[in-house]
Amino acid sequence: MKRVNAILKKILPKKLVKVYINYQNNKNKDAIYFYTKDNLAYVYRKKQGLINHADEIETIALRGSTADCDFSPQCIKNSYNLGLTSLDVYGTYYLYLKSKEALPNLKNIIYYVCGLVPGMSLIKTREKHRAVPYKYFFDIPYQEEGLIDKKIEEKNLEECKKTKVYVPKNYHGYEKKYTFVRELDAVIRAKTILRENKREPDQMVWIKKIIDQIIEDKKNIYIVIPHYSTALENNLPPKEELYKKIYSLLSNYKDIPNVQLIDLYDSDLFDDSDMEDHDHYNKKGAAKSTRIIKEYIDKHDSSIKE
């Protein structure tokens, strides 16, 4: 591995090498601690950027890496990407509750779901220690107590308190990502998605809670099902099965105009050139999908005016 790393350092950009080495070092661990400077700086930027633009934000994108990678704020005026890597629907519900009071002009919530969503609980995964900086910076409570190692939590919190980085004025939450999920076999990625998709007890109650809260708040929620790579889609069941819990839940809101579904899963507007990896868009794909979302928002706004 040391020889491979040395070779990569000579032929790849420095940032890309760092991501690859970190991936190799962590891929077989039972838990990853996530108090590296890069990770904490990423969460800090998300929070500080939100504060910087709070008075102007009308549209926010929420949930995990799907939102983080797939929503391009430059395509929608007064929007902000508040997606946080691996954030589950429980955490997203509380992120919305904690954030909405600071956003006086908020009108639209772009809520990303993916195949993992129905059953994934961050606190029960090997990435559970991401919950520590999310709690520190965004006040998102742990879904269950006793699952975070106290010594790791203390170290993580120490690093959180020391974290402070420059956030440009034009930062709206979207960052170019380097990922290695493309290097994973699509079969392996599909198995992970299906494992979380079928996990019981599921997490669907948190999707219902945020929809009901947004309706009560008289705002609009656009639930987005993104596109997947051809290889990944070929290793997953039909979307009617993969998203059956999502479709079933949304059927209860079919007559409520401020709850909209944007289903891009099998859209012919996308192909593999839009993908950064099997289940996240690259910059081109993110811009394309965000422009489609803008069309939905504009159409909804026009219907209200009429």
Secondary structure, DSSP 8 states (H G I E B T S, - for coil): -HHHHHHHHHHS-HHHHHHHHHHHHHTT-S-----SHHHHHHHHHHHHHHHHTTTT--EEEESSHHHHHH--GGGSTTEEE---TT--HHHHHHHHHHHHTT-TT--EEEEE--TTTTT--GGGSTTGGGHHHHHHHH----SSTT-S-HHHHHHHHHHHHH------TT--S-------GGGS-HHHHHHHHHHHHT-SS--HHHHHHHHHHHHHTT-EEEEEE----HHHHTTS--HHHHTHHHHHHHGGGTT-TTEEEEE-TT-TT--GGGEEETTEE-HHHHHHHHHHHHHHHHHHHHHHH-
